[in-house]
Amino acid sequence: MAHTDHQTMRRVLRREIAGTIGLLTDEYDFRAMRRYRSFAFDDHTTYLQQVEALLKTRASQGSHTTVALFDPQEYAEFCADTGLDPDIASSRTRFTAALATTGPSLPYDGQPLADLVPDLIDEAVRQATWEYASTLLARLGACATCGEDIGRAAFARASSLLVRILDTAGPGHRHLVCSVSGTPEALVSVLHADEDTSGTTELDEAEALEFTTVLALGIATHSPGGLVMRTSTPGTTDTIYGWRLRGDGLEPLTAGEVFDAYCTDIESGDLISPESGVDYTVPPDLGEAGAASGHTH
């Protein structure tokens, strides 16, 4: 009887343990891991099927699992830095455990793996974009004239602009895109903002941080860029409007400029048909918040 009780308690305890799986999302990364003899899989499709089966089994048992993006190059660097043998399973386990706190990861909620993988890749891109933009902001240092930290001032300015943009937007689902092209790498950030029944705007904190950082970089470096808002409400026409970055402020785009931007193929420059049920318009007045001001020297 005591032995059975111990087994029951251990089963209960297993449900209390959160797990992390490091996922090789594409064929290229999968092939890179095959150079290790201890890596048992030889077919990427079969590997993904087995991972999904394991995720479903753990979920059916009440266990929580986080799926992290496993990067073979980062894994090799991790092993080199920590003195671990990369060709043993325990090293992969330790790297995966580190990913749970530092790398791109998502909780498994029972969704098909085919749906989770694109979301995981998006999360990785978002994190990399934020890290890159944050690094560039930090490198700007202090203003030689007044001593103010340029990156910090730009982030505060970007935060103020984002709050004003959301405050002046119509109700419904808001989809914002910020692009900055004058930095060493062109950056694009997306933010989704939904309004609940009480009128409160709901944001994903990680998305908002990345978006604000990219906007701040454009402001701090006076780079070419812009911001576009699309508002959608069931039963009504979608509304699209936007601004271009001008100094540390935003300059409204005309309805014609927004229309041209949406009806031109980015790669070829050819005209494309406009969407039906979409109203291209001028943005609401942001007041003094939208005008260029503050740190200009």
Secondary structure, DSSP 8 states (H G I E B T S, - for coil): -HHHHHHHHHHHHHHH--EEEEE--SHHHHHHHTTSTT-----HHHHHHHHHHHHHHHHHTT--EEEEE--HHHHHHHHHHHT--TTSHHHHHHHHHHHHHHS-EEE--S--HHHHHHHHHHHHHHHHHHHHHHHHHHHT-B-TTT--BHHHHHHHHHHHHHHHHHHHS-SSEEEEEEEE-SSSS-EEEEEEEEE-TTS-EEE-HHHHHHHHHHHHHHHHHT-SEEEEEEEE-TTS-EEEEEEEEETTEEEE--HHHHHHHHTB-TTT--B----TTEEE------GGGGS--S---
